[in-house]
Amino acid sequence: MSQDCQKPPLEPARIDWQDATPVSVQFADVYFSRDDGEAETRYVFLEQNNLPQRWADWQSPGSFTIAETGFGTGLNFFCAWELWQQQRQPGQHLHFVSVEKFPLQREDLDKACALRPQFAPLHQTLLAQYPPLIPGLHRLHFPAEQLTLTLIFDDAIEGFRRLDGCVDAWFLDGFAPARNPQMWQPALFAQMARLSHDCTTFATFTAAGDVKRGLRDVGFTVEKHPGYGRKRDMLKGQFTAAAKTASAWKASDAPWFRVDYQPRPPGTVAIVGAGLAGCCAAYALAQRGWQVHLLERNAAIANQASGNATGITYAKLSLHDTAQNRYYIGAYLYACRFIRQVFESAQVAPGQDWQLNGVLQLAYDADEQQAQEKLRTSGLWPGDIVDWLDADATTARLGFSTTNGAVLMKNGGWLNPATLCHALLRHPRIQLSTNTALQQLKRADERWYINDLPDGYDAVILANTFDALQLPQADHLPLRRIRGQVSHIPATPASSILQHALNYDGYINPVRNGFHCVGATFQPRNRNPELQMDDHRENLDKLREALPALAEMLDIGAVEQLDGRVGFRCQTPDYLPIVGPLPDVARFQQQYAGFHLNPAKQTYPPCPLLPGLYITTGFGAKGITGAPLAAEILASYISGEPQPVDRDVVFALHPARFLQRALKRQGRPD
Ligand code: SAM
C-alpha cells in the first residue's frame, strides 16, 4: 500500500461481555485474568520491571517512560498510575505510551471501568479525554497527576516503528503469542531495541520460546521468572546498550532528520516571540519544569499574526493517509483538547473569549459538496468528531436558512488568541520581557547568549516569524509573507443568533465585542499594511454568496466605514510549519553532499545540529490549530521524551527538510 492511499477505518474492539468479564471476539481471549487481573498486573508488569524500587530510588526531576503493547481496557495503565500517585515526587513526570490496534469504544471502556470502582476517579479523568477512534497518536495530558498518556491507535509493530523517543520500561501485554502470533514478531522486538537504553527493562506474562529468543536476539537479557497464579513462568529482563546498532543510517532511513532522544532534566530556555507559537512553547516547557524567559520585541504580546480578534481551530478532513494530513488532524484534535484544558484551568469561562462548540464547514459549492459526500461515505471519520448535516439540519442548527449542507467539526470552535496567550503566561515559571528585540545570538561555554543579557540559556527557541530570517542561524529558511485582511462587521440582534464559527471559501465567527470577524484575503505579493476597501468587498462578496440570509441580517453599511485588521501570515512552500532543531547548514551540506549519486549504498550520520537551538514558525493561517502541538513536539525534542506525533510527521516538519530537498534536486537533470 503506498504511503498516501486511503487507510481503512479503525476496527474497534468487539467485546463479548461474559459474566461481566470482557472477552475479545477478535482473539477469543479475556482482556485480563478472571481471578485477579489487578494483582496479576502488579506482579507481572510493575514488580518485574522493578518500578516500586526504581521510583523510590529516583529523587531528581525529570521523566520516566513506560511503553505498552495493547491498551485494552487500561488495567495496566490504571495500576501504574496508582503506584505513580504513591511514589511521584515534585518535578517528576510519567509518560505512558500504549499502542492498541483494536481500541475499545467509549461505551465498552465505560463498562470495563465500572468493574473497578476503586479506580473511579482515574477512570473519570481518562474518560473525559478519551480520544475519537482515529488511527495514529493521541496525546492526553493529566497535569495534576504529573502524567501524560500517548495512545497510539495502530498495529504494535507499525505504531512503535513510527514512535520517536526513549523508553524506560516495557509492558509486553497483548493476547498470548499462540492466539496473536502477528504481534509477537522479531520486527516488534527490533523496535523495542531501537527505543531502549541500557537501564530499560521489560516484563511479560508469557514465557514462549519465540519471545525469549526474539528479545535476546535484539540485545535484551532474558530471564525466566515464576508466573502469576497458575502460570508457571513469565519473562523479564533488561536491555544492554552494547547491542545498540551504530548511529549511521541509509538514505531511505532519512538520516538528515534523525536526532538522539536522551531524557534531559529541566534547564533554562529563552523563547523569542510572544505570539501563539512562543506562548505555547513557553507553557509546554514550563510544565516540564524549565525556567522560561520569553522575549517580545513589541510592547504587547500576541499582536502580529496572533492578533486577530477571533480565530478558528479547525481541520480540513481528507481521504488520504499522508504525513501532512496526519499532522493536520492530529494538530486539530490536540489543539481542541489543549485549549479547553488551559482555559478551564485558568478559569476563563466559555462565552466571551472562546467557545469550542463545533465549527461548521459549509458545502458551499459543487466541489465541496462532492468532497463532503466522499468523506461521509468513506466511514473514516467517526461520529464522535463529525456530524454530517443536510441543508435542513444546517438551517436548524444555524437558526437562519441555507440551501447548503455542512459538516460539523464537533471539537473545534473559535477563540480570541490573545486571551489564550495570557492564560498560558500565567504559569509561574514563565518570565516575560516585552520591548526586547533579539539582536544577537551567540554560543559560548555550551550555552546561548542573547544580546547583552548576562545569563546564558541551555536552549533557545525562535518563535519570531520573519524576524528569524535576520539571524545567520536561520536565514536559509524559505518563509513567505502572505497578507491577509479581516473585516469587522458590526453585529445586529439578528446576526447574534450565530453560535458557530462558519467556514466556506471564507469564514465568519460569532459576535464578540459587538462585531463578527469575517475573513480573510490571501495576497502573497502585497506588502500594504493598511486596510484596503477591495479586501473588505472580497470578504463581503464571499459571505453574501455562501450565506445570503446571514448577510441580510448584518448591518454592513458603507465599506469605507468598516473596520478590520491586516496581518502577514508566515508561510512555507509546502504549507507545513517548521518545527524542530535547527541544522548547522555548512556541516549539513558537507556531510550529505553527493548522497544522490549513490543513495542506496551509503550510510550517513545523523543531522548535524546547532545544539540547543530550535524553531517554531510558518503556520500560515493555521496558528491556533498548529501552535499547541508544535510546542509539544519541541518540548519532546528538548526533554528527550516520546514525540506526540509519528516519525513521518516529525520529519515532515523538520527545519532541515528544505536543505535536504535542495541536495536531492542536485542529482536531477534540469
Ligand atoms: N492491558 C490490557 C488491559 O488492561 O485491558 C490488556 C490487553 S489485552 C490482553 C491485549 C490487547 O492487545 C487488546 O486490547 C488487543 O486489541 C491488543 N492487541 C492485540 N494485537 C495487537 C497488535 N498487533 N497491535 C496492537 N495491539 C494489539
Boltz pocket constraint, residues with backbone or C-beta under 6 A from the ligand:
constraints:
  - pocket:
      binder: B
      contacts: [[A, 13], [A, 30], [A, 31], [A, 32], [A, 69], [A, 70], [A, 71], [A, 72], [A, 73], [A, 74], [A, 75], [A, 76], [A, 77], [A, 99], [A, 100], [A, 101], [A, 102], [A, 103], [A, 154], [A, 155], [A, 156], [A, 157], [A, 173], [A, 174], [A, 175], [A, 180], [A, 182], [A, 183]]
      max_distance: 6.0
